[in-house]
Every structure is written in structure tokens, then in C-alpha cells.
Amino acid sequence: MKKLLVLASFIAFSATIFGACHGDPDNNNFQQKSSTSVKQNKSDYSIHINRQQFLTRVMDYTKGPDQMRYLGDKPAIVDFWASWCRPCMIASPILEELAKEYDGKIYVYKVNTQTEQQIAAELGIQSIPTFIFFPVTGKPFATSGIAQTPEETKKMFKEIIEQQLLKTKK
């Protein structure tokens, strides 16, 4: 649980550094729906997941801190987003491009915080977009928000993917 609290604290702190949305425009009046694991269409490379899929594909944080480890066979980025969030809408096509570019090397998962409020609350997601990066080995790390321009945002993601997830040198 301590690791989860540290991760949640880091996520909250990161939101103050980058552009991010705080709260929701409808005073938390979201509809509860369950998202599916299917891709939106055949051209999507990112994978939309719900809480249960997160627990089985990414990390099961419900079993306690000793059991918290990344479950995937390739590095992953998990994007916590909402449809009303402008920075989320800017980041979405960038992540889709990167998911296509790094297809077979990394996973890009998307969690809709409007429909998956429970996981967002459990992980302490306080601003969106929040991105949690999972190397195959090592500790996950997170950031919130995007850079000032789409080009800088893409560059930031590419550096993280290359240097920290795939561990290639530039």
C-alpha cells in the first residue's frame, strides 16, 4: 500500500508541473458504464481497458504492496483520460501514433476516467491526462499533463519510451 501511496502522491505532484485538467465539468455527474477491451476500430493501436483488465494485464494492486508488480511482457504506457479534457484530446492522437510506431514493442493502454471512476480513485488520479509508465522490470513512474506543444509532447513521450521503457541509448 505504501508503494501505491507514493505513486499517487507523485501523480498529484506531477500535475502541477505540466498542463492538466483538474476535476470535471459536470461536478462528478458521470454515468457509470463498463469499457471493453476491444480496440475502437481496426486502425487503433492503443488498447482501451477497464479496471478488471488493468488488474489482470497491468498490475493487481489489490493484493497488497508485496504483490504489486507489472504483469505485462512488454513495457506499457497507461493513459488516464476523459472526453471533456482538452489536454487529453491533444495527447490522444500522439499516443496513437506512438502505439503504431512502437507496435510489438510496447503497449499503450487507455483508461477512461469517466467510466472507470473506481480505478482512478484507487490510484489517486487527481488530474488528467495522467500517464503511468511501466517498464518490464523496475518501478512504474507517472506524469500528468502535456508539454506546451504537441511536438514537445511527442518528443517527451519518445524520450521516455526509448530511454526508460526500451532502454535504448540516443
Contact map, one row per residue, 1 for C-alpha under 8 A:
11111000000000000000000000000000000000000000000000000000000010011000000000000000000000000000000000000000000000000000000000000000000000000000000000000000000000000000000000
11111100000000000000000000000000000000000000000000000000000000001000000000000000000000000000000000000000000000000000000000000000000000000000000000000000000000000000000000
11111110000000000000000000000000000000000000000000000000000000001000000000000000000000000000000000000000000000000000000000000000000000000000000000000000000000000000000000
11111111000000000000000000000000000000000000000000000000000010001000000000000000000000000000000000000000000000000000000000100000000000000000000000000000000000000000000000
11111111100000000000000000000000000000000000000000000000000000000000000000000000000000000000000000000000000000000000000000010000000000000000000000000000000000000000000000
01111111110000000000000000000000000000000000000000000000000000000000000000000000000000000000000000000000000000000000000000000000000000000000000000000000000000000000000000
00111111111000000000000000000000000000000000000000000000000000000000000000000000000000000000000000000000000000000000000000100000000000000000110000000000000000000000000000
00011111111100000000000000000000000000000000000000000000000000000000000000000000000000000000000000000000000000000000000000111000000000000000000000000000000000000000000000
00001111111110000000000000000000000000000000000000000000000000000000000000000000000000000000000000000000000000000000000000010000000000000000000000000000000000000000000000
00000111111111000000000000000000000000000000000000000000000000000000000000000000000000000000000000000000000000000000000000000000000000000000011000000000000000000000000000
00000011111111100000000000000000000000000000000000000000000000000000000000000000000000000000000000000000000000000000000000011100010000000000011100000000000000000000000000
00000001111111110000000000000000000000000000000000000000000000000000000000000000000000000000000000000000000000000000000000011110000000000000000100000000000000000000000000
00000000111111111000000000000000000000000000000000000000000000000000000000000000000000000000000000000000000000000000000000000000000000000000000000000000000000000000000000
00000000011111111100000000000000000000000000000000000000000000000000000000000000000000000000000000000000000000000000000000000000000000000000011110000000000000000000000000
00000000001111111111000000000000000000000000000000000000000000000000000000000000000000000000000000000000000000000000000000000011010000000000001110000000000000000000000000
00000000000111111111000000000000000000000000000000000000000000000000000000000000000000000000000000000000000000000000000000000000000000000000000000000000000000000000000000
00000000000011111110000000000000000000000000000000000000000000000000000000000000000000000000000000000000000000000000000000000000000000000000000110000000000000000000000000
00000000000001111111000000000000000000000000000000000000000000000000000000000000000000000000000000000000000000000000000000000000000000000000000111100000000000000000000000
00000000000000111111100000000000000000000000000000000000000000000000000000000000000000100000000000000000000000000000000000000000000000000000000111110000000000000000000000
00000000000000110111110000000000000000000000000000000000000000000000000000000000000000100000000000000000000000000000000000000011100000000000000111000000000000000000000000
00000000000000000011111100000000000000000000000000000000000000000000000000000000000011100000000000000000000000000000000000000011100000000000000010000000000000000000000000
00000000000000000001111100000000000000000000000000000000000000000000000000000000000000000000000000000000000000000000000000000111000000000000000000000000000000000000000000
00000000000000000000111110110000000000000000000000000000000000000000000000000000000000000000000000000000000000000000000000000110000000000000000000000000000000000000000000
00000000000000000000111111110000000000000000000000000000000000000000000000000000000100000000000000000000000000000000000000000000000000000000000000000000000000000000000000
00000000000000000000001111110000000000000000000000000000000000000000000000000000000100000000000000000000000000000000000000000000000000000000000000000000000000000000000000
00000000000000000000000111111100000000000000000000000000000000000000000000000000000000000000000000000000000000000000000000000000000000000000000000000000000000000000000000
00000000000000000000001111111000000000000000000000000000000000000000000000000000000000000000000000000000000000000000000000000000000000000000000000000000000000000000000000
00000000000000000000001111111100000000000000000000000000000000000000000000000000000000000000000000000000000000000000000000000000000000000000000000000000000000000000000000
00000000000000000000000001111110000000000000000000000000000000000000000000000000000000000000000000000000000000000000000000000000000000000000000000000000000000000000000000
00000000000000000000000001011111000000000000000000000000000000000000000000000000000000000000000000000000000000000110000000000000000000000000000000000000000000000000000000
00000000000000000000000000001111100000000000000000000000000000000000000000000000000000000000000000000000000000000110000000000000000000000000000000000000000000000000000000
00000000000000000000000000000111110000000000000000000000000000000000000000000000000000000000000000000000000000000111100000000000000000000000000000000000000000000000000000
00000000000000000000000000000011111000000000000000000000000000000000000000000000000000000000000000000000000000000011000000000000000000000000000000000000000000000000000000
00000000000000000000000000000001111100000000000001000000000000000000000000000000000000000000000000000000000000000011000000000000000000000000000000000000000000000000000000
00000000000000000000000000000000111110000000000111000000000000000000000000000000000000000000000000000000000000010011000000000000000000000000000000000000000000000000000000
00000000000000000000000000000000011111000000000111000000000000000000000000000000000000000000000000000000000000000000000000000000000000000000000000000000000000000000000000
00000000000000000000000000000000001111100000001111001000000000000000000000000000000000000000000000000000000000000000000000000000000000000000000000000000000000000000000000
00000000000000000000000000000000000111110000001110000000000000000000000000000000000000000000000000000000000000000000000000000000000000000000000000000000000000000000000000
00000000000000000000000000000000000011111101111100000000000000000000000000000000000000000000000000000000000000000000000000000000000000000000000000000000000000000000000000
00000000000000000000000000000000000001111101000100000000000000000000000000000000000000000000000000000000000000000000000000000000000000000000000000000000000000000000000000
00000000000000000000000000000000000000111111000000000000000000000000000000000000000000000000000000000000000000000000000000000000000000000000000000000000000000000000000000
00000000000000000000000000000000000000111111100000000000000000000000000000000000000000000000000000000000000000000000000000000000000000000000000000000000000000000000000000
00000000000000000000000000000000000000001111100000000000000000000000000000000000000000000000000000000000000000000000000000000000000000000000000000000000000000000000000000
00000000000000000000000000000000000000111111111000000000000000000000000000000000000000000000000100000000000000000000000000000000000000000000000000000000000000000000000000
00000000000000000000000000000000000000100111111000000000000000000000000000000000000000000000000100110010000100000000000000000000000000000000000000000000000000000000000000
00000000000000000000000000000000000000100001111100000000000000000000000000000000000000000000001100100000001111000000000000000000000000000000000000000000000000000000000000
00000000000000000000000000000000000011100001111110000000000000000000000000000000000000000000000000000000001111000000000000000000000000000000000000000000000000000000000000
00000000000000000000000000000000001111110000011111000000000000000000000000000000000000000000000000000000000011110000000000000000000000000000000000000000000000000000000000
00000000000000000000000000000000001111000000001111101100000000000000000000000000000000000000000000000000000011100000000000000000000000000000000000000000000000000000000000
00000000000000000000000000000000011110000000000111111100000000000000000000000000000000000000000000000000000000110001000000000000000000000000000000000000000000000000000000
00000000000000000000000000000000000000000000000011111110000000000000000000000000000000000000000000000000000000000001011000000000000000000000000000000000000000000000000000
00000000000000000000000000000000000000000000000001111111000000000000000000000000000000000000000000000000000000000000000000000000000000000000000000000000000000000000000000
00000000000000000000000000000000000010000000000011111111110000000000000000000000000000000000000000000000000000000000000000000000000000000000000000000000000000000000000000
00000000000000000000000000000000000000000000000011111111111100000000000000000000000000000000000000000000000000000000000000000000000000000000000000000000000000000000000000
00000000000000000000000000000000000000000000000000111111111110000000000000000000000000000000000000000000000000000000000000000000000000000000000000000000000000000000000000
00000000000000000000000000000000000000000000000000011111111100000000001000000000000000000000000000000000000000000000000000000000000000000000000000000000000000000000000000
00000000000000000000000000000000000000000000000000001111111000000000001100000000000000000000000000000000000000000000000000000000000000000000000000000000000000000000000000
00000000000000000000000000000000000000000000000000001111111100000000011100000000000000000000000000000000000000000000000000000000000000000000000000000000000000000000000000
00000000000000000000000000000000000000000000000000000111111110000001111000000000000000000000000000000000000000000000000000000000000000000000000000000000000000000000000000
00000000000000000000000000000000000000000000000000000111011111100011100000000000000000000000000000000000000000000000000000000000000000000000000000000000000000000000000000
10010000000000000000000000000000000000000000000000000010001111111011000000000000000000000000000000000000000000000000000000000000000000000000000000000000000000000000000000
00000000000000000000000000000000000000000000000000000000000111110000000000000000000000000000000000000000000000000000000000000000000000000000000000000000000000000000000000
00000000000000000000000000000000000000000000000000000000000111111111000000000000000000000000000000000000000000000000000000000000000000000000000000000000000000000000000000
10000000000000000000000000000000000000000000000000000000000011111111000000000000000000000000000000000000000000000000000000000000000000000000000000000000000000000000000000
11110000000000000000000000000000000000000000000000000000000010111111000000000000000000000000000000000000000000000000000000000000000000000000000000000000000000000000000000
00000000000000000000000000000000000000000000000000000000000000111111000000000000000000000000000000000000000000000000000000000000000000000000000000000000000000000000000000
00000000000000000000000000000000000000000000000000000000000110111111100000000000000000000000000000000000000000000000000000000000000000000000000000000000000000000000000000
00000000000000000000000000000000000000000000000000000000001110111111110000000000000000000000000000000000000000000000000000000000000000000000000000000000000000000000000000
00000000000000000000000000000000000000000000000000000000001100000011111000000000000000000000000000000000000000000000000000000000000000000000000000000000000000000000000000
00000000000000000000000000000000000000000000000000000000011000000001111100000000000000000000000000000000000000000000000000000000000001111001000000000000000000000000000000
00000000000000000000000000000000000000000000000000000001111000000000111110000000000000000000000000000000000000000000000000000000000000000000000000000000000000000000000000
00000000000000000000000000000000000000000000000000000000110000000000011111110000000000000000000000000000000000000000000000000000000000010000000000000000000000000000000000
00000000000000000000000000000000000000000000000000000000000000000000001111100000000000000000000000000000000000000000000000000000000000010000000000000000000000000000000000
00000000000000000000000000000000000000000000000000000000000000000000000111110000000000000000000000000000111000000000000000000000000000110000000000000000000000000000000000
00000000000000000000000000000000000000000000000000000000000000000000000111111000000000000000000000000000111000000000000000000000000011110000000000000000000000000000110000
00000000000000000000000000000000000000000000000000000000000000000000000101111100000000000000000000000000011110000000000000000000000011110000000000000000000000000000100000
00000000000000000000000000000000000000000000000000000000000000000000000000111110000000000000000000000000011110000000000000000000001111000000000000000000000000000000000000
00000000000000000000000000000000000000000000000000000000000000000000000000011111000000000000000000000000000111100000000000000000001110000000000000000000000000000000000000
00000000000000000000000000000000000000000000000000000000000000000000000000001111100000000000000000000000000111100000000000000000111100000000000000000000000000000000000000
00000000000000000000000000000000000000000000000000000000000000000000000000000111110000000000000000000000000001111000000100001001111000000000000000000000000000000000000000
00000000000000000000000000000000000000000000000000000000000000000000000000000011111010010000000000000000000001111000000000000001110000000000000000000000000000000000000000
00000000000000000000000000000000000000000000000000000000000000000000000000000001111110010000000000000000000000011100000000000001100000000000000000000000000000000000000000
00000000000000000000000000000000000000000000000000000000000000000000000000000000111111011000000000000000000000010100000000000000000000000000000000000000000000000000000000
00000000000000000000000110000000000000000000000000000000000000000000000000000000011111000000000000000000000000000000000000000000000000000000000000000000000000000000000000
00000000000000000000100000000000000000000000000000000000000000000000000000000000111111111000000000000000000000000000000000000001100000000000000000000000000000000000000000
00000000000000000000100000000000000000000000000000000000000000000000000000000000001111111100000000000000000000000000000000000000000000000000000000000000000000000000000000
00000000000000000011100000000000000000000000000000000000000000000000000000000000000011111110000000000000000000000000000000000001100000000000000011000000000000000000000000
00000000000000000000000000000000000000000000000000000000000000000000000000000000111011111111000000000000000000000000000000000001100000000000000000000000000000000000000000
00000000000000000000000000000000000000000000000000000000000000000000000000000000001011111111100000000000000000000000000000000000000000000000000000000000000000000000000000
00000000000000000000000000000000000000000000000000000000000000000000000000000000000001111111110000000000000000000000000000000000000000000000000000000100000000000000000000
00000000000000000000000000000000000000000000000000000000000000000000000000000000000000111111111000000000000000000000000000000000100000000000000001000100100000000000000000
00000000000000000000000000000000000000000000000000000000000000000000000000000000000000011111111100000000000000000000000000000000000000000000000000000000000000000000000000
00000000000000000000000000000000000000000000000000000000000000000000000000000000000000001111111110000000000000000000000000000000000000000000000000000000000000000000000000
00000000000000000000000000000000000000000000000000000000000000000000000000000000000000000111111111000000000000000000000000000000000000000000000000000100110000000000000000
00000000000000000000000000000000000000000000010000000000000000000000000000000000000000000011111111100000000100000000000000000000000000000000000000000000010000000000000000
00000000000000000000000000000000000000000001110000000000000000000000000000000000000000000001111111110000000100000000000000000000000000000000000000000000000000000000000000
00000000000000000000000000000000000000000000000000000000000000000000000000000000000000000000111111111000000000000000000000000000000000000000000000000000000000000000000000
00000000000000000000000000000000000000000000000000000000000000000000000000000000000000000000011111111110000000000000000000000000000000000000000000000000000001000000000000
00000000000000000000000000000000000000000000110000000000000000000000000000000000000000000000001111111110011100000000000000000000000000000000000000000000000000000000000000
00000000000000000000000000000000000000000000100000000000000000000000000000000000000000000000000111111110000000000000000000000000000000000000000000000000000000000000000000
00000000000000000000000000000000000000000000000000000000000000000000000000000000000000000000000011111110000000000000000000000000000000000000000000000000000000000000000000
00000000000000000000000000000000000000000000000000000000000000000000000000000000000000000000000001111111110000000000000000000000000000000000000000000000000000000000000000
00000000000000000000000000000000000000000000100000000000000000000000000000000000000000000000000001111111111000000000000000000000000000000000000000000000000000000000000000
00000000000000000000000000000000000000000000000000000000000000000000000000000000000000000000000000000111111000000000000000000000000000000000000000000000000000000000000000
00000000000000000000000000000000000000000000000000000000000000000000000001100000000000000000000000000111111000000000000000000000000000000000000000000000000000000000000000
00000000000000000000000000000000000000000000000000000000000000000000000001111000000000000000000000100111111100000000000000000000000000000000000000000000000000000000000000
00000000000000000000000000000000000000000000011000000000000000000000000001111000000000000000000000100011111110000000000000000000000000000000000000000000000000000000000000
00000000000000000000000000000000000000000000111000000000000000000000000000011110000000000000001100100000011111000000000000000000000000000000000000000000000000000000000000
00000000000000000000000000000000000000000000011110000000000000000000000000011110000000000000000000000000001111100000000000000000000000000000000000000000000000000000000000
00000000000000000000000000000000000000000000011110000000000000000000000000000111100000000000000000000000000111110000000000000000000000000000000000000000000000000000000000
00000000000000000000000000000000000000000000000111000000000000000000000000000111100000000000000000000000000011111001000000000000000000000000000000000000000000000000000000
00000000000000000000000000000000001000000000000101000000000000000000000000000001111000000000000000000000000001111111000000000000000000000000000000000000000000000000000000
00000000000000000000000000000000000000000000000000000000000000000000000000000001110000000000000000000000000000111111101100000000000000000000000000000000000000000000000000
00000000000000000000000000000111000000000000000000000000000000000000000000000000011000000000000000000000000000011111100000000000000000000000000000000000000000000000000000
00000000000000000000000000000111111000000000000000000000000000000000000000000000000000000000000000000000000000011111100000000000000000000000000000000000000000000000000000
00000000000000000000000000000001111000000000000001100000000000000000000000000000000000000000000000000000000000111111111100000000000000000000000000000000000000000000000000
00000000000000000000000000000001000000000000000000000000000000000000000000000000000000000000000000000000000000001111111110000000000000000000000000000000000000000000000000
00000000000000000000000000000000000000000000000000100000000000000000000000000000000000000000000000000000000000000001111111000000000000000000000000000000000000000000000000
00000000000000000000000000000000000000000000000000100000000000000000000000000000000000000000000000000000000000001001111111100000000000000000000000000000000000000000000000
00000000000000000000000000000000000000000000000000000000000000000000000000000001000000000000000000000000000000001001111111111100000000000000000000000000000000000000000000
00000000000000000000000000000000000000000000000000000000000000000000000000000000000000000000000000000000000000000000111111111100000000000000000000000000000000000000000000
00000000000000000000000000000000000000000000000000000000000000000000000000000000000000000000000000000000000000000000011111111000000000000000000000000000000000000000000000
00010011000000000000000000000000000000000000000000000000000000000000000000000000000000000000000000000000000000000000001111111000000000000000000000000000000000000000000000
00001001101100000000000000000000000000000000000000000000000000000000000000000000000000000000000000000000000000000000000111111100000000000000000000000000000000000000000000
00000001001100000000000000000000000000000000000000000000000000000000000000000001000000000000000000000000000000000000000111111111010000000000000000000000000000000000000000
00000000001100000000011000000000000000000000000000000000000000000000000000000000000000000000000000000000000000000000000110011111000000000000000000000000000000000000000000
00000000000100100001111000000000000000000000000000000000000000000000000000000000000000000000000000000000000000000000000000001111110000000000000110000000000000000000000000
00000000000000100001110000000000000000000000000000000000000000000000000000000001110010110000000000000000000000000000000000001111110000000000000110000000000000000000000000
00000000000000000001100000000000000000000000000000000000000000000000000000000011110010110010000000000000000000000000000000000011111000000000000111000000000000000000000000
00000000001000100000000000000000000000000000000000000000000000000000000000000011100000000000000000000000000000000000000000001011111100000000011110000000000000000000000000
00000000000000000000000000000000000000000000000000000000000000000000000000001111000000000000000000000000000000000000000000000000111110000000011100000000000000000000000000
00000000000000000000000000000000000000000000000000000000000000000000000000001110000000000000000000000000000000000000000000000000011111000001111000000000000000000000000000
00000000000000000000000000000000000000000000000000000000000000000000000000111100000000000000000000000000000000000000000000000000001111100001110000000000000000000000100000
00000000000000000000000000000000000000000000000000000000000000000000010000111000000000000000000000000000000000000000000000000000000111111111100000000000000000000000100000
00000000000000000000000000000000000000000000000000000000000000000000010001110000000000000000000000000000000000000000000000000000000011111111000000000000000000000001110000
00000000000000000000000000000000000000000000000000000000000000000000010111110000000000000000000000000000000000000000000000000000000001111100000000000000000000000000100000
00000000000000000000000000000000000000000000000000000000000000000000010000000000000000000000000000000000000000000000000000000000000001111110000000000000000000000000000000
00000000000000000000000000000000000000000000000000000000000000000000000000000000000000000000000000000000000000000000000000000000000001111111000000000000000000000000000000
00000000000000000000000000000000000000000000000000000000000000000000000000000000000000000000000000000000000000000000000000000000000001101111100000000000000000000000000000
00000000000000000000000000000000000000000000000000000000000000000000010000000000000000000000000000000000000000000000000000000000000111100111110000000000000000000000000000
00000010000000000000000000000000000000000000000000000000000000000000000000000000000000000000000000000000000000000000000000000000000111000011111000000000000000000000000000
00000010011001000000000000000000000000000000000000000000000000000000000000000000000000000000000000000000000000000000000000000000011110000001111100000000000000000000000000
00000000011001100000000000000000000000000000000000000000000000000000000000000000000000000000000000000000000000000000000000000000011100000000111110000000000000000000000000
00000000001101101111000000000000000000000000000000000000000000000000000000000000000000000000000000000000000000000000000000000011111000000000011111000000000000000000000000
00000000000001101111100000000000000000000000000000000000000000000000000000000000000000100000000000000000000000000000000000000011110000000000001111100000000000000000000000
00000000000000000111000000000000000000000000000000000000000000000000000000000000000000100010000000000000000000000000000000000000100000000000000111111000100000000000000000
00000000000000000110000000000000000000000000000000000000000000000000000000000000000000000000000000000000000000000000000000000000000000000000000011111101100100000000000000
00000000000000000010000000000000000000000000000000000000000000000000000000000000000000000000000000000000000000000000000000000000000000000000000001111101100000000000000000
00000000000000000000000000000000000000000000000000000000000000000000000000000000000000000000000000000000000000000000000000000000000000000000000001111111100000000000000000
00000000000000000000000000000000000000000000000000000000000000000000000000000000000000000110010000000000000000000000000000000000000000000000000000111111110000000000000000
00000000000000000000000000000000000000000000000000000000000000000000000000000000000000000000000000000000000000000000000000000000000000000000000000001111111000000000000000
00000000000000000000000000000000000000000000000000000000000000000000000000000000000000000000000000000000000000000000000000000000000000000000000000111111111100000000000000
00000000000000000000000000000000000000000000000000000000000000000000000000000000000000000010010000000000000000000000000000000000000000000000000001111111111110000000000000
00000000000000000000000000000000000000000000000000000000000000000000000000000000000000000000011000000000000000000000000000000000000000000000000000000111111111000000000000
00000000000000000000000000000000000000000000000000000000000000000000000000000000000000000000000000000000000000000000000000000000000000000000000000000011111111100000000000
00000000000000000000000000000000000000000000000000000000000000000000000000000000000000000000000000000000000000000000000000000000000000000000000000100001111111110000000000
00000000000000000000000000000000000000000000000000000000000000000000000000000000000000000000000000000000000000000000000000000000000000000000000000000000111111111000000000
00000000000000000000000000000000000000000000000000000000000000000000000000000000000000000000000001000000000000000000000000000000000000000000000000000000011111111100000000
00000000000000000000000000000000000000000000000000000000000000000000000000000000000000000000000000000000000000000000000000000000000000000000000000000000001111111111000000
00000000000000000000000000000000000000000000000000000000000000000000000000000000000000000000000000000000000000000000000000000000000000000000000000000000000111111111100000
00000000000000000000000000000000000000000000000000000000000000000000000000000000000000000000000000000000000000000000000000000000000000000000000000000000000011111111111000
00000000000000000000000000000000000000000000000000000000000000000000000000000000000000000000000000000000000000000000000000000000000000000000000000000000000001111111111111
00000000000000000000000000000000000000000000000000000000000000000000000000000000000000000000000000000000000000000000000000000000000000000000000000000000000000111111111111
00000000000000000000000000000000000000000000000000000000000000000000000000000000000000000000000000000000000000000000000000000000000000100000000000000000000000111111111100
00000000000000000000000000000000000000000000000000000000000000000000000000110000000000000000000000000000000000000000000000000000000011110000000000000000000000011111111000
00000000000000000000000000000000000000000000000000000000000000000000000000100000000000000000000000000000000000000000000000000000000000100000000000000000000000001111111100
00000000000000000000000000000000000000000000000000000000000000000000000000000000000000000000000000000000000000000000000000000000000000000000000000000000000000001111111110
00000000000000000000000000000000000000000000000000000000000000000000000000000000000000000000000000000000000000000000000000000000000000000000000000000000000000000111011111
00000000000000000000000000000000000000000000000000000000000000000000000000000000000000000000000000000000000000000000000000000000000000000000000000000000000000000110001111
00000000000000000000000000000000000000000000000000000000000000000000000000000000000000000000000000000000000000000000000000000000000000000000000000000000000000000110000111
